[in-house]
Amino acid sequence: SFVPIYDAEGNLTHSEKINSAFSDHGPLGTMHTVKNLTGLKLNHVAIIDWDGFKDLSSAVGGVPVTIPETFYDPSQKITWEAGDHLLEGNEALAYVRTRYGLIGGDFDRIKRQQNFMRSLVGKMLASDASSNPVKLNRMVKAITKNLTVDEAWSTTSIVKLGLSLKGIDMENVVFMTAPVAGTETIPVWGSIVRLDEAQSTELFTALKDGTMDQYLSNHPDAA
């Protein structure tokens, strides 16, 4: 997404692709950029790198995914066979990084990543750790080895958050992206995404006010 970028001190710098906020200004720059884009307060930050992602997928014993049709990724030189798979480690990383061979390119990659996260979280919740403080504490400690979190976010707080998820059915968890108005190619920055400003404002307001059900009712295709 092509958006205004803020630095670590919260100063507006210029407009660029949103990922530059992290590469140029780190976690604080990213938080300021997202805060100013959405109007939402961010209480904590957690960062996971590719190695941590691989370790996490292995720590849960692999993540189940279903590939509906066989296709070839020419960039990674991998043929993904249709069917059910249990992915972990390098294979899981290759799966979520795939965009070549997908009709929608980056947009289809986002959908795959979100479905992968749904499956990953679903497997963690199904392990009954969310209702067992001892098991959850062990799981959180294992997960946080692969994460960088801010100093104020303690293991105890993360455990409490995990316990609050008890009873959640992943089939009722909805993933979406910020609404897109279109794509274009511009000098210097190349291919970019323009957000639909009006619908994005509606989305971020619904997220802040706890009225996401109404937003999804208004925009059922957003899920």
HELIX and SHEET records of a PDB file:
HELIX    1   1 SER A   20  THR A   38  1                                  19    
HELIX    2   2 TRP A   50  ALA A   59  1                                  10    
HELIX    3   3 GLY A   89  ARG A   97  1                                   9    
HELIX    4   4 ASP A  106  ALA A  126  1                                  21    
HELIX    5   5 ALA A  129  SER A  131  5                                   3    
HELIX    6   6 PRO A  133  THR A  144  1                                  12    
HELIX    7   7 THR A  155  LEU A  163  1                                   9    
HELIX    8   8 MET A  170  ASN A  172  5                                   3    
HELIX    9   9 GLU A  197  ASP A  209  1                                  13    
HELIX   10  10 MET A  212  ASN A  218  1                                   7    
HELIX   11  11 PRO A  220  ALA A  222  5                                   3    
SHEET    1   A 2 PHE A   2  TYR A   6  0                                        
SHEET    2   A 2 LEU A  12  LYS A  17 -1                                        
SHEET    1   B 2 ALA A  46  ILE A  47  0                                        
SHEET    2   B 2 THR A 148  VAL A 149 -1                                        
SHEET    1   C 2 VAL A  63  ILE A  67  0                                        
SHEET    2   C 2 GLY A  83  LEU A  87 -1                                        
SHEET    1   D 2 PHE A  71  ASP A  73  0                                        
SHEET    2   D 2 ILE A  78  TRP A  80 -1                                        
SHEET    1   E 2 VAL A 180  ILE A 186  0                                        
SHEET    2   E 2 GLY A 190  LEU A 195 -1                                        
END                                                                             
